[in-house]
Amino acid sequence: MKGYIHLYTGDGKGKTTAALGLALRAIGAGKSVFIAQFVKGMHYAELDIIKRLPEIELRQYGLDCFIVNEPTEKDIEAAKKGLAEVSEIIALNKFDLVILDELCIALHYHLFTIEGILDLLKKKPDEMEIVMTGRYAPPELYEIADLVTEMTEIKHYYKHGIKARKGIEF
């Protein structure tokens, strides 16, 4: 079966959630999944359940949450190390679905280059499905993706002072 490239982007909530839903569907169909979380290094509730699912391998390539600041040299090194590992994983072709969570945020903060990502995507094995998530997707990703979904924020309770809730936002 031919694999495609997905892009889940936009300013609305649900990009990672959609990718994780696809991961569950894939393992339900007997497929293997690799999830690379760029930028993220904190604990999120999905990490607890993924530990119980041997069909999913997840690695975080973030150190902490620098989104409110500028990335440090260590943040950039962690992202580049992650991209090198992901390149090797894609080349080995041992996973059916590869999710590059917050890839667009990593690009937005210049943790690596769009040229490096485009090169990586061009080397994708035919049968592998790749999902990229994150706000601020550059036009080049819209062009190379076979499926593009934009999550649009219409209304959000954050604007009423509601903090992120465990199991819903993290």
N, C-alpha and C positions, 0 to 999 in steps of 0.2 A: 504494500500500500504506500502511495506517495505521501510524504510528509510536507507540511507547509509551515510558513513563518507567520506567527500571530504578533500583533502589537496591541496592547491594552494601555491606553494613555488617557490624558485629560485631567481636569481639576477635580473631578468627582471621586467619591469613595468607591472602592470595589475592585480595583485593578488586581491587587494581589489575591483577593478573595476569589475572583473569577479564575485566576491561574491555578489556585489550589483546588478549586472545584474540578477543573479539567484534569488535574493530577489524580484526584480520587476516581474520576470516571475512567482514566487510563488504566490505573491499577485494577479496577473492577473488570476490565477487559483483558487482564493478563499482561499488561505492559509494564515496563520499568521506567522510573522517573528520576531525573537529577534536577535538584533545585539549587541554584546559586543565588544567594541574597547579597547583592552589592549594597554598600552603605550601611546595611543593618548589622548590628553586632549585639543589640540588646536582646533580652528574652521576650519572645512573643508566644502566645498560647499555642499556636500551630506547631511549635517545636516539640511540645509535649506529646501530641498525638502522632506526629511523624516518627518519633522514636519507636513507636509500636508498629510501624508499617515498614517491613523490610524491603518492600519494592520501591521505596522512596529513599534516596540519599539526599541530604540537605547540608550545604556548607554555607556559612556566613563569611563574607569578605568585608565586613565593616568592623570598626573598633568600638564605636559608640555612636551617638546621634549628633553629628556635627551640623545638621541642616540649619540650625539657628546661627551658626558661626561659619567660618571658612574651613575647608578641609586642611588638615595638617599634612606634613610630609609623610607621616606614618599612615594616615588615611589613604593617601595616594599609593603608597607602597602596598598596602593591603588589597586595594582594588586591582592593581596591576598583577599581583600574585594570583588573585582570583581569576582574572582574565586569562592568565597563562594556564592555570589548571583547567578552566572551562575549555580552552582551545584544545588541550590534550584529550579531554573527555569527549569532545565532539569528534575529534580525529579517530579515537578508538572505537567509536560507534557502538558502545555497549548499552546505551539507553535509548528507549523509544521516544521519550519526551524530555526535552531540556527546557527548564524555565529559568530565565535570566531576570530575576526579580529586582526592580529598581534600577535596571540598566540605564534607563533614560535620565534618572536623577544623577547617576554616576557620570554620564556624558555631560549633563548640564553643568556639573561642577568641575569638568575637565579632569576627571580622574584617569581617563584614557581618551583616545581619539575616535572620532566617527569612522575614520579610515580603517582603523584596526578592527572595529566591529563589522564593517561592511566586508572586509576581507574574511573574517571569521564566518560570517553568514554565507558567503559564496562557497565556502568549503563544506557546508552542511551536507551530510550524507542524504541521498534522495529520500530514504524512508523515514528519516528523523523529523519529528515535529519540534519546532522551537517557538517558545513564547517569550516575548519581551514585555516588561511592565514599567510603568513610571510616568510621572508628569514630564512635561517639556520635551516630548519626543521631537527630534530634529526631522526636517522634511525628508532626508535621505532614508530614514526608517519607514516612513509612510510609503515611500516608493518601492522599497525592496520587499515589504511585507505583503503576504497574500491575503491576509485578513487584518483589518484595522477596526478597533472599537474604541470610541472616545467616551469616557465616563464624564458626564457633565453634572456639576453641582447645581442643583436647582434650589435646594433648601437643605440646611444642615443645622443641627442642634448645637454645634460648637459656637455658633454665633450668639447663642443665648447663655454662654458660659459653661456649658456641659463639658466636662473633661473626658478624655479618652477612657473607655471602660474595658476592663479585662474581659476577654472572650468576644468582644465586639470590635473594638479598634486595635487591640493588641493582644 
